[in-house]
C-alpha cells in the first residue's frame, strides 16, 4: 500500500509540474505575441512601394494605398486619413525637405498620426509578397504575406492589420475600385506637386471626358480652378461634380465639393450663399465622421462670420475647428484655427487672450516642426506683443 501511495504522489507532482510548464509557456507566448499598446488616434497609410516584373494597369502606389485604406476597419478610436490628405501631407513635408525622403518621425509630427503603415509589394511569375510595418512612436512591428495577386495581397494585409489593431472591427469589403487607378490622374498629381497647374488642368479635363464618374479628378480640377480664380469654369465643374457625387451617394466627396463651392462664394463676396452651402457640407461630413473636413468647414465659417461682424459666431466656429482637428490629432489645422482665434481676439482688443491663443499655436509649431506656419505665427505674436506694450 505504501508503494502505491508513493507512486500516486509522484504522478500528482509530475502533473502539477507539467501544468505549471504549460501555463508558463502560454504566458510567455501571449507576452511575446501581444501587440504593443496603441493609444487612440489617427492612422496614416503610406503609398505602397510596388516592385514587379509585370504590374496590371490599374495598380500604382496611390491606388494600392487607396485600396488598403478602404479595407481597413479600425473603429472610431482610429480614424484613417484619406488618400488625398496623405498625398497633401507628404507634399508638405517634401517641400520642407526636398533633398531627402521624409522619415517616419517627420510624418508622425506633421500628420499627428499615432500609427503609420508602411508597405511594399514585390512580384515575379504571378507570385506577390507584401511586406508591411506598423510604426508607432517608439516601436515597430512587421509581417509578410505571400499570395497570387496584388489585390489579394492588399486584402490579406488589411485583414491582418484589422485583427491586430482592433479585432472587433476586422471585417473587410472585397469589392473596391480605386479612383486613383488612371495613369492620367497620377500624372496630373505629379504635375500639381511640381507646380505646373496648367498642364495638370489639361490632364484632368481630358480624364473627366472619358471618366466623368471619377470624383477625385473632378475635385482636383476644381481645386486648380479655384486657385487660378476661374470662377465660371469652377462653377460648372462643381455643379457636375455635386450631381455625380449625389448619384453615387458619396457624402465625403459631397462635403469636400461644397467646401470648395463655399470658398469660391467667399472669394466672390456671395457671403450668405457661402454660409448656406457650408451648412449642407457640415451635414455631409458629419455623416462620414470626416473630422478633418469638418474642421476646415468650421474654420471657413469662422472667417466668413468675422468678415461680416459676427465675432461671437466666428469665435465659436474657430473653437469648433480646433476641436475637430484635435479629434484627428492634426496639428496644422489646430495651428491655423488658433491663429485665427488670436487675430479675432486682437481685433476685439482682448490682448491677453489673444496672446494665450498664439502662444498655444507657437508651441505646436515648435514641437511639431511646422516650418510653413512659423513665419505667419510669429508675425501675429509680434503684433499682439506690440499691442500689449502700447496699451
KATA-V432773 format. One record per residue. RES is the residue in one small letter. OMEGA is omega in whole degrees, -180 to 180 (none if undefined). D_LAST is the distance of its C-alpha to the last C-alpha in whole Angstrom. Layout:
RES	OMEGA	D_LAST
RES	OMEGA	D_LAST
This chain:
x	-179	103
x	-179	101
x	179	101
x	180	99
x	180	97
x	179	95
x	179	95
x	-180	93
x	180	91
x	179	90
x	-180	90
x	-180	87
x	-180	85
x	179	85
x	179	84
x	180	81
x	180	80
x	179	81
x	179	78
x	179	76
x	178	76
x	-180	75
x	179	72
x	179	71
x	178	71
x	-180	70
x	180	67
x	-180	66
x	-179	67
x	179	64
x	-177	62
x	-175	62
x	-179	62
x	-179	59
x	178	56
x	-179	53
x	179	51
x	178	48
x	179	45
x	178	44
x	-174	42
x	176	43
x	-180	46
x	178	46
x	180	50
x	173	50
x	-176	52
x	178	56
x	-176	57
x	176	61
x	-176	64
x	176	67
x	-176	70
x	179	70
x	-180	67
x	-172	68
x	-176	66
x	-176	63
x	169	62
x	-173	59
x	-180	56
x	179	54
x	178	57
x	176	58
x	-179	54
x	179	54
x	-180	57
x	178	56
x	-176	53
x	177	55
x	178	57
x	-179	55
x	-167	54
x	178	52
x	-173	51
x	-178	47
x	-178	46
x	179	47
x	-177	45
x	169	46
x	-179	45
x	-172	46
x	-177	48
x	176	46
x	-180	43
x	177	44
x	179	45
x	179	42
x	179	41
x	178	43
x	178	42
x	180	39
x	-179	40
x	178	43
x	-180	40
x	-174	38
x	-175	41
x	-176	44
x	-179	46
x	179	47
x	179	48
x	176	45
x	-174	46
x	-179	46
x	176	43
x	-179	41
x	178	42
x	-178	41
x	-176	37
x	-175	37
x	-174	39
x	-178	38
x	175	42
x	179	43
x	176	47
x	-178	48
x	180	51
x	-177	53
x	176	56
x	179	59
x	175	63
x	-178	66
x	172	69
x	176	72
x	177	75
x	173	74
x	-174	73
x	176	69
x	176	67
x	175	63
x	179	61
x	179	58
x	176	55
x	-178	53
x	167	50
x	-176	47
x	-174	45
x	-180	47
x	178	51
x	176	53
x	-175	56
x	176	59
x	-178	62
x	173	64
x	179	66
x	-177	69
x	-173	70
x	-180	72
x	178	69
x	180	66
x	-180	65
x	177	67
x	-180	65
x	179	62
x	-179	63
x	178	64
x	179	61
x	-180	59
x	179	61
x	180	61
x	177	57
x	-178	57
x	-177	59
x	-176	58
x	-175	54
x	-175	55
x	-179	59
x	-179	58
x	-172	57
x	-178	59
x	178	61
x	179	61
x	-172	62
x	-176	64
x	177	64
x	176	61
x	-176	61
x	174	58
x	180	56
x	-179	55
x	-174	59
x	177	59
x	179	59
x	180	58
x	180	55
x	177	54
x	-180	55
x	178	52
x	179	50
x	178	50
x	178	50
x	179	46
x	178	45
x	177	47
x	-179	45
x	-176	48
x	-180	47
x	179	49
x	178	52
x	179	51
x	178	51
x	180	54
x	-177	55
x	179	54
x	178	55
x	-180	59
x	-178	58
x	177	57
x	-178	60
x	-179	63
x	-177	60
x	179	59
x	180	58
x	-174	56
x	177	52
x	178	51
x	-180	52
x	-179	51
x	177	47
x	177	47
x	179	48
x	179	46
x	178	43
x	-179	44
x	176	44
x	179	41
x	-178	40
x	177	42
x	178	41
x	-167	44
x	179	44
x	177	47
x	-179	49
x	180	46
x	178	47
x	-180	51
x	-177	50
x	177	48
x	179	50
x	-178	53
x	-180	51
x	176	50
x	-179	54
x	179	55
x	176	53
x	178	54
x	180	57
x	-178	57
x	-179	55
x	-176	52
x	-179	49
x	-180	47
x	176	48
x	179	47
x	-176	44
x	174	43
x	-178	45
x	174	43
x	176	39
x	179	40
x	179	41
x	177	38
x	179	36
x	177	38
x	179	38
x	-178	34
x	179	34
x	174	37
x	173	34
x	-167	37
x	-178	34
x	175	36
x	-178	39
x	-180	37
x	179	36
x	180	39
x	179	41
x	178	38
x	178	39
x	179	43
x	180	42
x	178	40
x	178	43
x	-177	45
x	-179	43
x	179	43
x	-179	47
x	-174	47
x	179	44
x	-173	43
x	-179	39
x	178	38
x	177	39
x	178	37
x	-179	34
x	175	34
x	180	35
x	180	32
x	179	30
x	177	31
x	177	31
x	179	27
x	-179	26
x	-179	29
x	178	27
x	-180	24
x	-177	25
x	172	27
x	177	24
x	-171	25
x	179	22
x	177	24
x	179	27
x	180	25
x	180	23
x	-179	27
x	178	28
x	179	26
x	176	27
x	179	30
x	179	30
x	-179	29
x	179	32
x	180	35
x	175	34
x	-180	34
x	175	37
x	-177	38
x	-171	36
x	-173	35
x	-180	32
x	179	31
x	178	31
x	-180	29
x	-180	26
x	-179	26
x	176	26
x	177	23
x	177	21
x	179	22
x	180	20
x	180	17
x	177	17
x	179	17
x	178	15
x	177	12
x	-180	14
x	176	13
x	177	10
x	-169	11
x	178	9
x	178	11
x	177	14
x	-179	14
x	177	14
x	180	17
x	-176	19
x	177	18
x	175	19
x	180	22
x	-178	23
x	176	23
x	176	25
x	-180	28
x	-177	28
x	-176	28
x	-177	31
x	-180	33
x	179	33
x	-172	31
x	-178	31
x	-178	31
x	-175	28
x	-177	26
x	-179	25
x	-180	23
x	179	22
x	178	20
x	178	19
x	179	17
x	180	16
x	178	14
x	-178	13
x	179	11
x	178	10
x	178	9
x	-179	6
x	-180	5
x	-175	6
x	179	4
x	none	0
